[in-house]
Amino acid sequence: MTAVARRVDRGGVKMRWEYKRLEFGIAEVASQVFQDELDAAGREGWELVATIQHARHGYSQQVHLVFKRSAVAKGIEPGPLRVARSASRAR
């Protein structure tokens, strides 16, 4: 899953960011597969900006990793900011 957003930095240059989310089972965090996925994301220019644990019945079951990278480097031109709303907030 990726999304694109925009901001203006101090120099007045419009920056656009692309976002990506990866999900792992909590048991996978200690595995080599998890490390390999992090390394691959870094090679592709993704920066880890947030982690979210998903718990059920009081126990962590999944971890969600949120990454961002410059969308300009991918050739996406600055444009109007689009904000996605969840179905529960769109009411």
N, C-alpha and C positions, 0 to 999 in steps of 0.2 A: 504494500500500500504506500503510495507516495502522494504528496500534496505540495502545492507551491504557494508561497506567500511573499510579500514585499515589505521592505522598510527603507527609510532614508537615513544614511549615515551622516556624520558630522560634516563631511565635505559636500553634501548635497547630492551625492551619487545614489541612485536608486539601486538597492540590492534585492535580489530575489533568492529565496531559499527553497530547496526541494527537501521534503521530509519522507522518511522511510521508517517502518515499524517492523521489527522481528519479534517472534514469540518463541519461547523455549519452555519446556517442562522444567521444573525446579531441579530435577535430578540431572538434567543435561548441563547445568552450569559448570560442573566440575569436569566435564568431558573435553576431549580434544576437538570434537566437532564444534563445540561452543567457541573455543579459542580460534579455530580455523575460520569460522564465520565472522568473528570480530576482526581478524587480520584481513580477510577479504574486503570487508566494508571499509577499513582504513585505506587499503590500496586503491579503492574506487573513489576516495575522497570524502567518505562519510565520516562525520564527527558525532560521537555519542553525546546526546544532550539530556537524556532523562531515562530513568528506569522505573518501571511500575510493577509491583508484585500483585498478582491476582490470587486471592485466598478464598478457599471454600471450607466451611466448617472450622474456621480458625487456623487452617494450615495453608501455607503457600503452596500453590499448585503450578503456577506459571509465572514467568517473568517476561515483561514486554520491554524491549529496548527501542528507544526513539532516537533516530539519527537525523542530521541535517547536512546539506552541502550546498554550495553555491549553484544556483540554477543557471546563472549567466555562463558559467564554464561549459554547460551542456547546450548552450545556444538558445536558451529561452529568454526572450526580450522582456524588459520591464513592462508592466501593464497595470490595469486596475486590480486592486486587492480583492480577492474573493475569500469570503469567510464561510466555511462549511458549518452547518448547525446539525446537531444530533436530532433525531426524530422527537425526542422528549422535550427539547428546548424550542423546537420550531412551532409549537402550538400557539 
